[in-house]
Amino acid sequence: MLDDTRRPTPDELLAQIELQERREQRGQLKVFLGYASGVGKSFRMLDEGRRRKERGEDVVACALQSGYPPDIESILRQLEIIPTLQIGDSEIIDMPTVLSRRPQVAMIDGLAYDNPPGSANAHRWQDVEQLLQSGISVLTTVNIQYLENLQNDVERITGKCATCIIPRSFLEKSADEITVVDAPSADSSDRGVRTGASSLAEKHKLSRLRELALLVAASVVDRQLEGYLRSHGTEQTWGVLERILVCLTPQSDAAAMLESGRRNADRFQGEFYVVYLREDMASREGRKVVELSVEHARKLGADVHALPGSDPVEAILNFSQERGITQIFIGRGFAAFGAWGQFRGDLAVRLIRSAEGIDVVVYPQQ
């Protein structure tokens, strides 16, 4: 019988140790994510806190909103509350009291707040990070308009722009669970679109906001899965997120293909990569064409890489497997016979046949 077990590499062992230490030392973060105000985030969070308390967990509420409806007020009467501190016109979490009290679970209704100047942490999400580092688990709420890189999308949909920003990296690195709250409630006067609205236009807005929220949740799951697989020495050849890869050649201007790749990545809140082969930089003319395309790609926010090797198909597939690419865009220069000189045969056909689980899109005019 063959033994197919494999000794972990030092990097894999380190990743496993770090993952285990994080689970043992840090608190757990659960985020109730809403796509519009009034969908029921506060109720879901506080009701979970109540149920955890009934199961014997030590739960406190340390940041609340004002003007709760009666159903939430009835839940609050069953919970311990650590009042916030009033600093000028701002309310901040009483971090010294919470850290001294050291509950198992702290509930924070409203993650997207900036603390006043002079506070130990400039932002509330940093307060949450401090609680997690102290071994306190956190339940919190937030709407998608406060997440980094989503403000423009939400503003186009709702006409409103958020002022407080939470880095997406905070959620991707710290969130252990994200629950998209999808239970529209009564109309609220402070939202960009109304969850109780019946018009077709408003329903379309809500549908688009809900889609963004689901994509954010998927991105967190994807990051967690990627970290887990890497810590166990498993290559991830697919992902929850869309990861778009555009392949540049010296044969033509790739502007339209690059812009299409950027739009597709933005549409699904995914990642955008651009690659070119170092071999293509040998000739002066080819180098100039590729350099112009690379400059345009960087302006579009692409993650640009020069690939080693002389076989473009092998280089692109290796890169795609490492990054979990879901779509590859190639143009006329790639699809042409003998595009890289020493190769004969249709490289596009080779790529399509070999790119298992990856969609390959050919742009004949590029």
ZAZA-660736 format. One record per residue: x, y, z of N, C-alpha, C in turn; chain; residue number from 1. Coordinates in pm, whole numbers, plus 50000, padded with zeros to 5 digits. Atoms other than C-alpha are relative to their C-alpha. Example, Ala and Ser with C-alpha at 12.3 -4.5 7.8 and 13.67 -1.06 7.14 Angstrom:
ATOM      nX      nY      nZ     caX     caY     caZ      cX      cY      cZ   chaine   num
ATOM   50089   49881   50000   51230   49550   50780   50090   50120   50000        A     1
ATOM   49918   49881   49994   51367   49894   50714   49923   50109   50073        A     2
This chain:
ATOM      nX      nY      nZ     caX     caY     caZ      cX      cY      cZ   chaine   num
ATOM   50085   49881   50000   50000   50000   50000   50089   50124   50000        A     1
ATOM   49921   49879   50009   50139   50339   49904   49959   50098   50107        A     2
ATOM   50027   49898   49900   50169   50602   50175   50007   50136   49933        A     3
ATOM   50004   49872   50071   50054   50929   50018   50004   50117   50096        A     4
ATOM   49988   49888   49905   50106   51131   50337   50124   50080   49966        A     5
ATOM   49890   49910   50035   50336   51428   50301   50036   50084   50122        A     6
ATOM   49955   49918   49888   50547   51605   50560   49976   50147   49968        A     7
ATOM   50026   49857   50026   50432   51969   50594   50130   50078   49987        A     8
ATOM   49885   49911   50012   50675   52237   50485   50005   50092   50121        A     9
ATOM   49993   49905   49887   50803   52489   50745   49896   50111   49990        A    10
ATOM   50100   49894   50016   50573   52757   50597   49860   49949   50035        A    11
ATOM   50131   50058   49970   50272   52524   50623   49984   49977   50150        A    12
ATOM   50005   50019   49855   50358   52435   50984   49979   50132   50072        A    13
ATOM   50016   49868   49939   50391   52803   51072   49857   50051   49983        A    14
ATOM   50137   49955   50024   50055   52879   50911   49901   49925   50088        A    15
ATOM   50089   50078   49914   49890   52595   51104   50009   50047   50145        A    16
ATOM   49981   49953   49862   50039   52717   51433   49932   50135   50021        A    17
ATOM   50062   49868   49989   49928   53075   51368   49848   49990   50000        A    18
ATOM   50144   50019   50004   49577   52957   51281   49948   49947   50132        A    19
ATOM   50042   50058   49872   49554   52749   51598   50010   50102   50112        A    20
ATOM   49983   49899   49896   49689   53031   51816   49890   50106   49991        A    21
ATOM   50106   49901   50018   49437   53273   51666   49869   49948   50058        A    22
ATOM   50124   50057   49950   49152   53037   51748   49998   49993   50152        A    23
ATOM   49994   50018   49856   49273   52984   52105   50006   50132   50076        A    24
ATOM   49974   49877   49927   49371   53340   52200   49903   50112   49968        A    25
ATOM   50087   49890   50041   49143   53572   52006   49854   49968   50026        A    26
ATOM   50144   50016   49998   48776   53632   52051   49948   49977   49859        A    27
ATOM   50062   50025   50129   48536   53542   51771   49916   50122   49959        A    28
ATOM   50076   49885   50050   48381   53815   51553   49889   49952   49908        A    29
ATOM   50115   50027   50085   48032   53777   51410   49938   50133   49958        A    30
ATOM   50050   49874   50055   47904   54054   51184   49862   49977   49939        A    31
ATOM   50133   49999   50062   47538   54115   51102   50001   50111   49896        A    32
ATOM   49982   49907   50110   47562   54280   50762   49867   50033   49935        A    33
ATOM   50124   49956   50063   47277   54485   50621   50026   50070   49869        A    34
ATOM   49986   49930   50128   47220   54619   50271   49921   50130   49999        A    35
ATOM   50073   49873   49985   46990   54903   50389   49961   50013   50146        A    36
ATOM   50044   49978   49863   46883   55060   50715   49861   49942   50019        A    37
ATOM   50132   50051   49968   46588   54897   50885   49972   49858   49960        A    38
ATOM   50024   50139   50039   46640   54540   50765   49997   49905   50119        A    39
ATOM   50010   50083   49881   46662   54411   51121   50131   49953   50058        A    40
ATOM   49869   50041   49948   47035   54393   51202   50004   50004   50153        A    41
ATOM   49994   49983   49855   46995   54524   51558   49922   49890   50071        A    42
ATOM   50082   50104   49938   46716   54281   51641   50070   49866   49994        A    43
ATOM   49935   50129   50014   46909   53983   51504   50120   49989   50095        A    44
ATOM   49883   50003   49914   47225   54075   51694   49961   49988   50147        A    45
ATOM   50038   49999   49858   47057   54151   52028   49924   49872   50038        A    46
ATOM   50072   50123   49971   46831   53848   52003   50098   49883   50013        A    47
ATOM   49899   50104   49983   47136   53626   51952   50070   50016   50134        A    48
ATOM   49940   49977   49870   47295   53791   52255   49912   49948   50113        A    49
ATOM   50093   50050   49899   46984   53712   52457   50004   49847   50007        A    50
ATOM   49999   50146   50002   46987   53348   52345   50130   49944   50056        A    51
ATOM   49872   50045   49945   47356   53314   52427   50001   50013   50153        A    52
ATOM   50007   49982   49854   47293   53454   52775   49917   49890   50063        A    53
ATOM   50084   50108   49948   47015   53200   52826   50073   49866   50001        A    54
ATOM   49922   50124   50003   47263   52927   52733   50116   50001   50100        A    55
ATOM   49897   49993   49896   47497   53047   53009   50121   50084   49967        A    56
ATOM   49886   49915   50034   47738   53279   52825   49988   50136   50069        A    57
ATOM   49994   49868   49936   47847   53605   52986   49997   50106   49890        A    58
ATOM   50024   49909   50113   47707   53869   52747   49970   50141   50053        A    59
ATOM   50032   49861   49967   47706   54250   52772   49979   50078   49870        A    60
ATOM   50015   49905   50111   47589   54527   52538   50078   50126   50037        A    61
ATOM   49915   49886   49964   47844   54808   52523   49993   50114   49898        A    62
ATOM   50025   49888   50092   47728   55023   52228   49865   49977   49934        A    63
ATOM   50136   50015   50049   47364   55076   52137   49959   50123   49921        A    64
ATOM   50058   49889   50074   47160   55296   51904   49887   50061   50084        A    65
ATOM   50112   49936   49931   46883   55532   52011   49870   49971   49924        A    66
ATOM   50131   50012   50063   46511   55497   51947   49964   49862   49952        A    67
ATOM   50036   50135   50039   46467   55120   51939   49848   49980   50009        A    68
ATOM   50143   50035   49989   46116   54979   51874   49976   49912   50121        A    69
ATOM   50033   50077   49879   45934   54793   52155   50057   49858   50002        A    70
ATOM   49951   50138   49998   46046   54444   52043   50147   49993   50040        A    71
ATOM   49859   49997   49960   46412   54542   52084   50014   50044   50145        A    72
ATOM   49995   49954   49861   46351   54730   52410   49972   49885   50096        A    73
ATOM   50030   50112   49912   46205   54412   52556   50119   49906   50013        A    74
ATOM   49878   50081   49994   46526   54226   52469   50104   50068   50088        A    75
ATOM   49899   49928   49923   46745   54498   52620   49976   49989   50149        A    76
ATOM   50031   50011   49857   46566   54465   52953   50054   49870   50060        A    77
ATOM   49948   50128   49953   46707   54112   52972   50153   49993   49997        A    78
ATOM   49856   50000   50020   47067   54214   52906   50071   50099   50091        A    79
ATOM   49914   49905   49929   47349   54378   53098   50055   50101   49900        A    80
ATOM   49955   49893   50090   47446   54713   52947   50112   50078   50067        A    81
ATOM   49893   49909   49957   47775   54899   52986   49983   50128   49920        A    82
ATOM   50030   49878   50075   47684   55258   52893   50123   50056   49929        A    83
ATOM   49891   49931   50070   47893   55445   52638   50037   50128   50073        A    84
ATOM   49954   49874   49943   48093   55752   52735   49967   50114   49905        A    85
ATOM   50031   49882   50081   47983   56095   52611   50121   50091   49995        A    86
ATOM   49885   49911   50022   48275   56292   52466   49958   50105   49899        A    87
ATOM   50052   49898   50089   48145   56621   52325   49869   49953   49939        A    88
ATOM   50120   50047   50069   47887   56525   52063   50007   49851   49965        A    89
ATOM   49980   50140   50038   48021   56171   52030   49982   49906   50118        A    90
ATOM   50007   50106   49901   47954   55848   52216   50103   49895   49964        A    91
ATOM   49897   50099   50026   48241   55605   52252   49983   49883   50098        A    92
ATOM   50005   50118   49914   48268   55255   52396   50088   50024   50122        A    93
ATOM   49922   49990   49876   48385   55254   52759   50097   49882   50005        A    94
ATOM   49907   50111   50015   48683   55037   52672   50062   49956   50132        A    95
ATOM   49943   50046   49873   48847   55040   53019   49904   49914   50081        A    96
ATOM   50098   50077   49923   48525   54917   53181   49975   49864   49936        A    97
ATOM   50026   50127   50069   48460   54652   52915   50118   49905   50019        A    98
ATOM   49882   50085   49985   48819   54523   52933   50015   49951   50143        A    99
ATOM   49993   50040   49859   48806   54519   53314   49890   49898   50032        A   100
ATOM   50113   50091   49977   48464   54351   53315   50024   49865   49933        A   101
ATOM   49959   50117   50078   48596   54100   53057   49887   49898   49981        A   102
ATOM   50107   50096   50029   48272   53940   52936   50046   49900   49896        A   103
ATOM   49971   50092   50109   48271   53643   52704   49962   50061   49866        A   104
ATOM   50053   49943   50125   48069   53835   52443   49961   50146   50023        A   105
ATOM   50038   49859   49998   48039   54209   52379   49919   50030   49874        A   106
ATOM   50085   49964   50114   47760   54344   52155   50016   50148   49970        A   107
ATOM   49976   49863   50046   47827   54658   51952   49908   50027   49883        A   108
ATOM   50098   49971   50104   47533   54793   51754   50044   50124   49924        A   109
ATOM   49949   49889   50079   47696   55007   51488   50151   50001   49998        A   110
ATOM   49854   50009   50009   48053   54927   51381   50060   50124   49936        A   111
ATOM   49945   49891   50082   48091   55229   51151   49991   50134   50071        A   112
ATOM   49992   49872   49930   48173   55511   51392   50146   50039   50013        A   113
ATOM   49868   49946   49971   48478   55734   51423   50000   50053   50143        A   114
ATOM   49987   49948   49864   48597   55810   51775   50053   50143   49996        A   115
ATOM   49954   49861   49999   48665   56174   51872   50151   50009   50015        A   116
ATOM   49855   49982   49984   49021   56313   51862   50043   49980   50145        A   117
ATOM   49950   50027   49866   49228   56204   52158   49964   49863   50053        A   118
ATOM   50037   50133   49956   49067   55861   52185   50116   49903   49977        A   119
ATOM   49893   50099   50015   49293   55558   52225   49999   49940   49861        A   120
ATOM   50015   50050   50137   49158   55425   51893   49922   50102   49919        A   121
ATOM   50066   49898   50083   49057   55652   51606   49864   49952   49950        A   122
ATOM   50123   50053   50058   48780   55419   51486   49944   49889   50089        A   123
ATOM   50064   50103   49919   48530   55185   51648   50044   49860   49958        A   124
ATOM   49955   50132   50041   48644   54892   51435   50135   49966   50065        A   125
ATOM   49875   50025   49928   48983   54935   51606   49972   49963   50146        A   126
ATOM   50044   50045   49867   48804   54910   51942   49965   49852   49998        A   127
ATOM   50039   50140   50013   48659   54583   51822   50123   49911   49988        A   128
ATOM   49876   50077   50015   49002   54460   51715   50070   49984   50134        A   129
ATOM   49938   50008   49868   49134   54541   52063   49926   49901   50090        A   130
ATOM   50078   50096   49921   48850   54346   52226   50030   49857   49956        A   131
ATOM   49970   50134   50052   48918   54047   52000   50138   49954   50047        A   132
ATOM   49864   50035   49955   49289   54056   52086   50003   49966   50147        A   133
ATOM   50007   50026   49856   49190   54052   52453   49922   49873   50031        A   134
ATOM   50071   50125   49980   48996   53730   52403   49851   50014   50017        A   135
ATOM   50143   49974   49987   48649   53889   52405   49935   49986   49862        A   136
ATOM   50072   50014   50127   48411   53777   52131   49906   50118   49981        A   137
ATOM   50079   49881   50032   48210   54047   51954   49890   49964   49901        A   138
ATOM   50109   49997   50096   47870   54062   51788   49980   50144   49960        A   139
ATOM   50013   49861   50042   47831   54373   51576   49917   50011   49873        A   140
ATOM   50083   49974   50118   47623   54533   51299   50065   50106   49913        A   141
ATOM   49951   49898   50091   47713   54732   50990   49923   49990   49869        A   142
ATOM   50058   49996   50134   47565   54838   50655   50111   50006   49896        A   143
ATOM   49895   50012   50102   47752   54784   50330   50057   50133   49955        A   144
ATOM   49948   49873   50051   47784   55156   50249   50122   50048   50076        A   145
ATOM   49885   49958   49921   48049   55186   50519   50125   49920   49969        A   146
ATOM   49885   50085   50029   48280   54923   50371   50084   50060   49889        A   147
ATOM   49903   49947   50096   48590   55027   50183   49974   49942   49861        A   148
ATOM   50016   50036   50141   48560   55017   49802   49855   49982   49957        A   149
ATOM   50139   50012   50038   48180   55004   49814   49926   50134   50001        A   150
ATOM   50070   49871   49987   48103   55373   49874   49947   50050   49867        A   151
ATOM   50043   49949   50131   48089   55463   49506   49883   49920   49946        A   152
ATOM   50111   50084   50047   47865   55167   49421   49871   50035   50072        A   153
ATOM   50120   49971   49922   47624   55243   49704   49950   50141   49971        A   154
ATOM   50041   49863   50030   47625   55616   49626   49928   50007   49866        A   155
ATOM   50068   50002   50129   47532   55544   49263   49858   49944   50013        A   156
ATOM   50131   50064   49983   47241   55332   49385   49907   50086   50084        A   157
ATOM   50086   49931   49903   47114   55541   49677   50007   50151   49994        A   158
ATOM   49982   49855   50001   47248   55891   49610   50062   50054   50128        A   159
ATOM   49940   49957   49874   47408   55899   49957   50140   49943   50013        A   160
ATOM   49861   50040   49983   47776   55883   50050   50031   49989   50148        A   161
ATOM   49963   50020   49860   47902   55740   50380   50130   50075   50031        A   162
ATOM   49880   49926   49958   48162   55938   50576   50097   49911   50079        A   163
ATOM   49915   50091   49923   48292   55660   50804   50032   49877   49916        A   164
ATOM   49956   50109   50086   48494   55390   50631   50063   49889   50084        A   165
ATOM   49942   50118   49936   48575   55038   50751   50081   49925   49895        A   166
ATOM   49920   50072   50099   48863   54864   50572   49944   49860   49973        A   167
ATOM   50044   50137   50034   48758   54550   50385   50095   49898   50062        A   168
ATOM   49902   50094   49945   49079   54391   50513   49966   49964   50145        A   169
ATOM   50038   50030   49861   48944   54417   50870   49901   49884   50003        A   170
ATOM   50098   50108   50004   48646   54200   50783   50063   49871   49951        A   171
ATOM   49944   50120   50060   48847   53960   50570   50095   49928   50095        A   172
ATOM   49904   50061   49909   49109   53904   50841   49938   49965   50135        A   173
ATOM   50049   50014   49862   48899   53932   51157   49866   49930   50012        A   174
ATOM   50135   50056   49987   48543   53818   51082   50003   49848   49992        A   175
ATOM   50013   50145   50002   48477   53456   51173   49868   49956   49939        A   176
ATOM   50131   50032   50056   48116   53469   51058   49932   50130   49958        A   177
ATOM   50079   49886   50046   47906   53710   50853   49860   49951   49967        A   178
ATOM   50139   50031   50028   47528   53697   50849   49938   50117   49925        A   179
ATOM   50069   49896   50077   47356   53894   50573   49855   50003   50046        A   180
ATOM   50137   49987   49948   47034   54022   50731   49909   50040   49885        A   181
ATOM   50084   49983   50119   46766   53993   50467   49853   49991   50039        A   182
ATOM   50139   50001   49953   46441   54070   50646   49947   50142   50001        A   183
ATOM   50045   49862   50006   46299   54404   50525   49892   50029   50103        A   184
ATOM   50097   49957   49901   46108   54592   50792   49934   50129   49954        A   185
ATOM   50075   49879   50035   45908   54913   50803   50093   50107   49943        A   186
ATOM   49921   49893   50061   46021   55225   50617   50075   50077   50107        A   187
ATOM   49920   49918   49910   46294   55432   50775   50041   50125   49927        A   188
ATOM   49977   49871   50067   46352   55798   50701   50146   50026   49973        A   189
ATOM   49859   49968   50016   46732   55777   50718   50069   49911   49898        A   190
ATOM   49936   50088   50096   46792   55528   50439   49996   50060   49859        A   191
ATOM   49997   49950   50136   46886   55592   50079   49888   49945   49916        A   192
ATOM   50115   50059   50065   46620   55352   49955   49915   49936   50108        A   193
ATOM   50090   50049   49896   46318   55224   50145   49979   49851   49987        A   194
ATOM   50016   50145   50007   46300   54859   50238   49855   49961   49984        A   195
ATOM   50140   50031   50016   45921   54879   50237   49943   50049   49869        A   196
ATOM   50047   49939   50124   45903   55038   49895   49946   49895   49905        A   197
ATOM   50063   50094   50092   45691   54881   49624   50029   50032   49854        A   198
ATOM   49977   49964   50139   45801   55066   49311   50109   49912   49940        A   199
ATOM   49905   50087   50069   45996   54870   49052   50142   50054   50013        A   200
ATOM   49866   49940   49992   46287   55118   49062   50062   49977   50136        A   201
ATOM   49946   50019   49867   46324   55093   49438   50029   49854   50029        A   202
ATOM   49972   50142   49984   46300   54715   49429   50131   49963   49931        A   203
ATOM   49875   50026   50071   46580   54713   49173   50119   50049   50083        A   204
ATOM   49893   49948   49915   46793   54931   49403   50028   49905   50115        A   205
ATOM   49983   50092   49888   46733   54699   49696   50064   49869   49955        A   206
ATOM   49943   50123   50052   46816   54397   49482   50149   50015   49976        A   207
ATOM   49857   49976   50024   47148   54550   49379   50077   50013   50131        A   208
ATOM   49934   49987   49870   47234   54644   49739   50013   49863   50068        A   209
ATOM   49996   50134   49941   47147   54294   49856   50108   49916   49932        A   210
ATOM   49897   50074   50073   47371   54148   49584   50139   50038   50049        A   211
ATOM   49871   49956   49949   47662   54362   49708   50029   49940   50137        A   212
ATOM   49981   50057   49867   47608   54242   50064   50038   49852   49993        A   213
ATOM   49969   50143   50015   47612   53878   49953   50142   49980   49947        A   214
ATOM   49865   50010   50054   47933   53937   49758   50103   50028   50108        A   215
ATOM   49909   49973   49889   48099   54088   50065   50012   49877   50089        A   216
ATOM   49997   50120   49917   48001   53785   50271   50078   49888   49931        A   217
ATOM   49928   50104   50075   48133   53555   49997   50150   50026   50001        A   218
ATOM   49857   49969   50001   48466   53739   49992   50066   49960   50130        A   219
ATOM   49946   50039   49870   48516   53678   50364   50015   49849   50007        A   220
ATOM   49993   50146   50003   48435   53308   50322   50118   49954   49914        A   221
ATOM   49893   50036   50092   48679   53293   50031   50137   50018   50065        A   222
ATOM   49872   49975   49934   48962   53448   50233   50025   49897   50109        A   223
ATOM   49984   50100   49895   48900   53213   50524   50037   49864   49942        A   224
ATOM   49971   50127   50065   48897   52912   50293   50142   49997   49945        A   225
ATOM   49865   49993   50057   49215   53025   50120   50105   49984   50109        A   226
ATOM   49905   50012   49890   49396   53068   50453   50006   49860   50058        A   227
ATOM   50005   50136   49945   49281   52730   50579   50071   49902   49907        A   228
ATOM   49939   50093   50095   49384   52548   50261   50151   50017   49995        A   229
ATOM   49855   49977   50005   49725   52713   50252   50068   49947   50125        A   230
ATOM   49940   50049   49876   49787   52626   50617   50011   49849   50002        A   231
ATOM   49996   50145   50008   49722   52263   50527   50066   49950   49871        A   232
ATOM   49924   50040   50118   49933   52263   50212   49919   49961   49880        A   233
ATOM   50087   50033   50112   49640   52244   49972   49993   50117   49904        A   234
ATOM   50012   49895   50100   49641   52441   49647   49854   50030   49971        A   235
ATOM   50137   49961   50033   49326   52639   49581   49993   50035   49853        A   236
ATOM   50011   49975   50144   49238   52619   49213   49869   50064   49963        A   237
ATOM   50128   49937   50026   48899   52783   49248   49969   50089   50120        A   238
ATOM   50035   49913   49890   48729   53037   49469   49856   50043   49993        A   239
ATOM   50134   49945   49997   48403   53191   49577   49995   50130   49921        A   240
ATOM   49994   49872   50070   48510   53528   49439   50039   49981   49854        A   241
ATOM   49948   49995   50137   48558   53611   49074   50139   50062   50004        A   242
ATOM   49865   49946   50014   48926   53660   48998   50031   50002   49851        A   243
ATOM   49985   49980   50144   48980   53803   48650   50148   50016   49966        A   244
ATOM   49863   49989   50047   49310   53758   48467   50000   50038   49853        A   245
ATOM   49983   49955   50139   49391   53953   48149   50144   49974   49959        A   246
ATOM   49867   50035   50050   49686   53826   47943   50039   50094   49886        A   247
ATOM   49953   49903   50099   49882   54087   47749   50100   49935   49905        A   248
ATOM   49901   50041   50100   50075   54024   47428   50047   50124   49925        A   249
ATOM   49951   49884   50075   50283   54253   47205   49924   50025   49870        A   250
ATOM   50062   49994   50131   50047   54201   46913   49905   50118   49980        A   251
ATOM   50100   49894   50021   49787   54472   46979   49972   50075   50129        A   252
ATOM   50045   49920   49886   49647   54739   47208   49890   49923   50073        A   253
ATOM   50094   50082   49922   49459   54567   47490   49905   50085   50084        A   254
ATOM   50077   49909   49915   49270   54871   47625   49858   49950   50025        A   255
ATOM   50140   50043   49984   48918   54738   47560   49990   49873   50085        A   256
ATOM   50001   50124   49922   49001   54396   47704   50029   50030   50147        A   257
ATOM   49969   49961   49862   49153   54556   48016   49880   50064   50067        A   258
ATOM   50116   49931   49942   48850   54777   48070   49886   49903   50026        A   259
ATOM   50101   50102   49978   48619   54479   48030   50034   49917   50123        A   260
ATOM   49958   50075   49882   48822   54286   48287   49976   50077   50128        A   261
ATOM   50024   49916   49882   48802   54576   48530   49852   50006   50034        A   262
ATOM   50145   49994   49976   48425   54603   48486   49949   49868   50059        A   263
ATOM   50045   50129   49949   48378   54231   48545   50044   49979   50145        A   264
ATOM   49953   50012   49862   48591   54239   48860   49918   50087   50093        A   265
ATOM   50079   49909   49917   48401   54539   48993   49858   49949   50016        A   266
ATOM   50139   50046   49995   48066   54387   48909   49980   49895   50108        A   267
ATOM   50011   50107   49902   48135   54091   49135   50087   50024   50123        A   268
ATOM   49914   49968   49887   48356   54273   49387   50116   49900   50011        A   269
ATOM   49893   50098   50004   48636   54044   49276   50137   50064   49987        A   270
ATOM   49862   49954   50013   49006   54075   49203   50039   50003   49853        A   271
ATOM   49965   49974   50140   49173   54196   48884   50151   49989   49984        A   272
ATOM   49858   50024   50025   49508   54063   48762   50031   50017   49852        A   273
ATOM   49950   49988   50137   49711   54135   48450   50139   49939   49996        A   274
ATOM   49869   50062   50013   50007   53929   48329   50052   50019   49858        A   275
ATOM   49935   50005   50131   50256   53937   48045   50125   49914   50015        A   276
ATOM   49883   50088   49998   50545   53709   47951   50127   50084   49985        A   277
ATOM   49874   49925   50009   50898   53842   48010   50065   49983   49863        A   278
ATOM   49944   50026   50132   50997   53683   47680   49952   50101   49898        A   279
ATOM   50057   49907   50098   50771   53931   47503   50067   50137   50003        A   280
ATOM   49936   49869   49986   50987   54223   47619   50133   50006   49926        A   281
ATOM   49870   50006   50066   51283   54116   47403   50012   50103   49888        A   282
ATOM   49993   49906   50111   51200   54323   47095   49956   50140   50046        A   283
ATOM   50031   49861   49963   51180   54701   47114   49853   50032   49974        A   284
ATOM   50140   49970   50032   50841   54721   46942   49904   49928   50094        A   285
ATOM   50085   50075   49908   50690   54444   47153   50002   50058   50139        A   286
ATOM   49988   49942   49866   50822   54602   47471   49918   50129   50012        A   287
ATOM   50076   49875   49995   50664   54938   47385   49851   49974   50009        A   288
ATOM   50143   50032   49997   50321   54784   47318   49960   49948   50138        A   289
ATOM   50033   50058   49869   50328   54581   47641   50008   50106   50109        A   290
ATOM   49985   49897   49898   50453   54877   47847   49881   50095   50001        A   291
ATOM   50119   49913   50005   50165   55095   47726   49879   49930   50060        A   292
ATOM   50112   50075   49944   49916   54822   47812   50013   49985   50151        A   293
ATOM   49976   50012   49855   50076   54772   48155   49969   50131   50070        A   294
ATOM   50031   49869   49940   50053   55145   48224   49849   50020   50012        A   295
ATOM   50146   49987   49997   49684   55140   48135   49940   49907   50106        A   296
ATOM   50050   50097   49902   49630   54830   48351   50018   50053   50142        A   297
ATOM   49974   49946   49865   49788   54997   48655   49908   50117   50031        A   298
ATOM   50095   49891   49978   49568   55303   48608   49862   49946   50036        A   299
ATOM   50127   50064   49969   49272   55065   48625   50003   49924   50132        A   300
ATOM   49989   50066   49870   49401   54927   48955   50030   49852   49993        A   301
ATOM   49970   50143   50013   49517   54590   48824   50125   49963   50078        A   302
ATOM   49881   50058   49939   49768   54372   49006   50079   49937   49886        A   303
ATOM   49927   50037   50122   50031   54336   48730   50120   49913   50035        A   304
ATOM   49888   50091   49978   50283   54051   48707   50065   49964   49867        A   305
ATOM   49924   50052   50114   50558   53955   48462   50029   49854   50028        A   306
ATOM   49986   50144   49978   50562   53577   48420   50130   49949   49940        A   307
ATOM   49877   50060   50054   50884   53377   48379   49967   49887   49904        A   308
ATOM   50017   50116   50087   50934   53102   48124   49973   50038   49857        A   309
ATOM   50020   49976   50143   50900   53067   47751   49869   49944   49948        A   310
ATOM   50128   50058   50042   50574   52870   47737   49887   50079   50066        A   311
ATOM   50104   49916   49940   50284   53115   47786   49887   49921   50065        A   312
ATOM   50110   50079   49942   50023   52845   47849   50039   49947   50137        A   313
ATOM   49955   50054   49871   50224   52680   48125   50012   50111   50104        A   314
ATOM   49982   49890   49906   50312   53016   48283   49867   50054   50050        A   315
ATOM   50131   49945   49963   49953   53140   48279   49924   49902   50090        A   316
ATOM   50071   50099   49919   49812   52815   48419   50061   49990   50140        A   317
ATOM   49936   50002   49868   50068   52809   48702   49956   50120   50084        A   318
ATOM   50043   49879   49930   49982   53166   48794   49853   49990   50041        A   319
ATOM   50144   50011   49973   49608   53093   48772   49972   49907   50117        A   320
ATOM   50019   50094   49890   49635   52796   49007   50043   50061   50132        A   321
ATOM   49952   49936   49877   49834   52997   49261   49902   50104   50052        A   322
ATOM   50086   49889   49959   49585   53285   49264   49852   49966   50000        A   323
ATOM   50142   50037   50002   49259   53094   49223   49921   50075   49894        A   324
ATOM   50065   49927   50109   49175   53263   48891   49874   49926   49954        A   325
ATOM   50125   50060   50049   48818   53206   48771   49974   50030   49853        A   326
ATOM   50019   49965   50141   48827   53381   48430   50132   50051   49942        A   327
ATOM   49881   49955   50071   49111   53430   48182   49956   50069   49872        A   328
ATOM   50029   49926   50122   49086   53695   47909   50124   49999   49911        A   329
ATOM   49891   49998   50096   49303   53653   47600   49952   50068   49872        A   330
ATOM   50035   49929   50122   49315   53843   47271   50052   49932   49875        A   331
ATOM   49962   50054   50130   49395   53792   46905   50146   49957   49996        A   332
ATOM   49857   50033   50001   49770   53794   46963   50029   49866   50064        A   333
ATOM   49980   50129   49933   49744   53499   47198   49944   49886   49917        A   334
ATOM   50067   50107   50073   49505   53302   46983   50065   49967   49867        A   335
ATOM   49941   50019   50132   49712   53340   46667   50099   49883   49999        A   336
ATOM   49903   50109   50013   49925   53054   46535   50140   50057   50015        A   337
ATOM   49862   49959   49985   50284   53082   46648   50014   50139   50057        A   338
ATOM   49997   49864   49947   50217   53395   46851   50131   50032   50070        A   339
ATOM   49874   49976   49930   50538   53349   47050   50120   49944   49922        A   340
ATOM   49886   50034   50083   50758   53253   46760   50033   49851   49996        A   341
ATOM   49957   50139   50003   50895   52913   46863   49886   49902   50015        A   342
ATOM   50114   50090   49984   50547   52773   46930   49920   49993   49871        A   343
ATOM   50089   50017   50113   50325   52631   46662   49872   49935   50053        A   344
ATOM   50129   50050   49951   49958   52544   46697   49928   50109   50075        A   345
ATOM   50083   49897   49939   49675   52741   46846   50017   49996   50151        A   346
ATOM   49978   49995   49857   49782   52842   47195   49869   50017   50076        A   347
ATOM   50130   49983   49934   49425   52944   47277   49933   49866   50023        A   348
ATOM   50059   50133   49984   49308   52587   47218   50070   49925   50112        A   349
ATOM   49924   50064   49892   49586   52456   47442   49956   50052   50135        A   350
ATOM   50038   49939   49873   49489   52700   47715   49860   49957   50041        A   351
ATOM   50138   50036   49969   49117   52626   47693   49991   49854   50045        A   352
ATOM   50005   50142   49964   49175   52250   47706   50065   49972   50135        A   353
ATOM   49925   50025   49877   49414   52277   47999   49946   50075   50122        A   354
ATOM   50047   49915   49891   49235   52542   48206   49877   49941   50065        A   355
ATOM   50113   50071   49938   49017   52301   48401   49939   50084   50112        A   356
ATOM   50070   49923   49898   48755   52484   48605   50012   50149   49985        A   357
ATOM   49982   49856   50024   48851   52824   48460   49938   50036   49866        A   358
ATOM   50057   49952   50125   48653   53014   48197   50106   50079   49923        A   359
ATOM   49907   49927   50086   48864   53138   47905   49917   50078   49898        A   360
ATOM   50075   49911   50089   48727   53437   47714   50096   50056   49896        A   361
ATOM   49911   49954   50108   48880   53521   47372   49939   50126   49939        A   362
ATOM   50040   49873   50064   48861   53879   47241   50066   50006   49863        A   363
ATOM   49937   50008   50132   48920   53840   46865   50047   50135   49947        A   364
ATOM   49959   49870   50054   48947   54214   46807   50119   50059   50074        A   365
ATOM   49890   49945   49922   49226   54262   47063   50133   49937   49955        A   366
